[in-house]
Amino acid sequence: MALSCSMGLVLRQAQSLRASFGEAFGDIPVYSLHRIKNLLQKCPIGISKELNEMLIRNILRANQEYKTDSENDWNCLISNNLVDVFERMDEDVSDVIQGVMNCPQELQGAMEAIRTRFQKEWDQNFGMIKQWFLVHYDELLYVTDKKIPWPIIQRLRSGLGLWIAKQGNIFEMDINQAVIEVAKETGAGESFQNFEEAWKAMGGAIFKRKNF
């Protein structure tokens, strides 16, 4: 009977962060749509109007997907949403650039030079878009009333930098494992094996969806 109660407690603990956010570390809400919109107006990225509109469309699409998946009506993006935005833009533009080669054989030599120039320009613009989110990270944070520990927020920022540099994707890590690792590295959870204790030790609060 005691074993059964203990197993039930462990199961409830194992679900608490997942019930708030999701399965992965990159499911924690980070970016505010309102702040993205305002900062894009105040500090534009320097890309074309067409690319800027494509970026906004994909951001709104990602937010809608977040709302559907989380059942939260929050105007925010998670890190995994932002990765999806970047990847979709890259795929869409690459398809357009590749379409330049759909021309008569006698024109393909000239079109190859145009395609190469377009690709170079896109690579530069794509880098600018990703760096804009990294540089302005702190200004884009979604307000969570300090329920999410600051070390977690900063680790997600460094994760974005790693992803941009193509050095890995920490956003896919199991959320419980990631929380314990961050707590140990900050010294807040050195003795904790329980992610909930580690989360609280870093100043976070356990809550259910729709509670903030």
N, C-alpha and C positions, 0 to 999 in steps of 0.2 A: 504493500500500500504506500509506504514512504517512498519507494523507488518510483512508483507511478506518479506521485505528486511532484517529485523532483524532476522527472522527465517533462511533466506538464509545464513546470516553471521555466525550464530551459527552452522549451518550444515557444512559450509566450515571449521570452526575452529575445529569442532568435528572430521573431517576427516584428518587433516593435519599430526598428528603424526602417525595415522594408515596408511596413504598413504606412510609414510617414512619407517615404520617398520612392522606393523601388529596390530592385535587386542589386544594382551596380553603383559604384562610387560616383559615376557621372550622372546619376539620377537626382542629385541634390540640386534644388533650384538656386541659380546663381545670378543670371542676368535679367534685369528689368527691361521690359519692352519700352516703357515710357522713357527710361533713361537712355536707351539706345536711340530712340527717335529724337529726343532733345539734343543729344550729343552729336548725332549725325548732322543736325542743323547748325549747331554751334561750332563743331570741329569736323567738317566734311573730310572724307577719306582722300579725295582727290582723284576719284575715278569718274568715268563717264556717267551721264544721266541714265543711260540704258543699264549699265552694270549696277548702279545704285538702286534702280527700281527692281532689278533681278534680286539683289540682296534683300531688300525689304519684303518682296513677295515670298522668298524662301524663309525669312524669319517669321512672318505671319503664319505661313504653312506649318512651320515647326512648332509654333506656339499652339496652334489648333490641335496638332498631334499630341502635344503634351497634355492639353486639357482633356482630350479624349482618353488617353492612356491613364492619367492620374485621377480623373474625375474631379479635379480641382479647377475652379474658374480663375486661375491666377495668370496675370499677364507677365509671364516670365519664360525664360529658357533655362534648361539644364545644360550641362556641358556636352552631353551626348547629342542634344538638339543642335548645338552650335557646330559640332563636328559634322552632323548631317547637312547643315546649311552650306558649309564649306565644300563638302564632297559633291553635293548636288550642283552647286554653281560650277565647279570644275568640270563635272561631267557634261553639263548643258553647254558650256562654252566650248569644250573640246569637240563636241558633236558638231557645233556650228563651224568651227575651224576646219574640221575634217571634211565637212560638206563642200568646202571650197574646191576640193579635188574632184568633185562630181562635174566634170566638164569634158569637152572633146579632147581626144588624145593630143592633138597638136597644140593645145593650150596648157597642158599640164606642167610643162617646164616653168612657164611664167607663174602659174598658180602655186607651184611649190614654193617659189620665193615669197609670194604673198602669204601663204599659209605659215611659213617659218617666221615671218615678221609678226603676224597676228599672234602666234604662239608665244613669241618672246614678250610682246606687249601684255598678253594675258598673264604670263608668269609673274611679271613685275606687278601688275594690278592685284593679282591674287595674293602675293606676298604683302602688299600694302593693306589689303583688307584684313588678313589674319593678324598682322602686327598692330593694326588699329585696336582690335579687341584686346590684345595683350597689354598694350601700353595704357589703355583706358580702363583696364579691368576694375580697379577700385571705384571708379566713377559710375560703373554700370551695375553695381551690385543690387540685387533685389532685397528689399527691406524685410528682414525676418525677425526683427525685435530681439536680436542676439540669441535666438534659439539654436542657431547653428554655430558651433565653436569657430573662433577666428583661425586657429591652426588648420581646420578643415578647409575653410575658404581660401587660405593661402596655399594649401597643398593643391587645390583645384587650379589655382592660378599657375603654379609651377608645372602642373600637368598639361595645361594648355601650351605652355612654352615648349615642353618636351614633344608634344604632338606636332606642333608647328615645325620643330626642328627634325621631325621624323625619327625621334629617339624612343618612341614607344607610346602606348595609350593606356594610362592608368585608369581611365574612366570606365573601363570594362571590368575592373577588379571588383570582387564581392564587397559590398558596402560594409559588412561587419568586419571583415579582415582589414580593410583599408583604415577604418576608424581605430582599431587596435594598434596598427602600425604607426599611424600619425601620433597617437597618444604616447607610445613608447619613445618615439624619436624626439618628442617635445619634452619628455621627462614627466609628463602629467599622468601617464598610465603605466609606469614601469612595472608595477606589480599586478596589473589587471589582465586577466584572461577573458573577461566579460566585456563585450563591446559597449554595453549600456553604461557600465561604470566608467569606462574610458571616455565615453562621450560626455557624461556629466562632469567628470574631472577636468575636462577642458573648457567647461563653462556652458555646455549645451543643455538643451532641455528635450526630453522625450515627449512627443505629442503625436496626436493622430491627424490624419488628413483633414483639411478644412478648418484647422484650429488656428491658422494665422494667415 
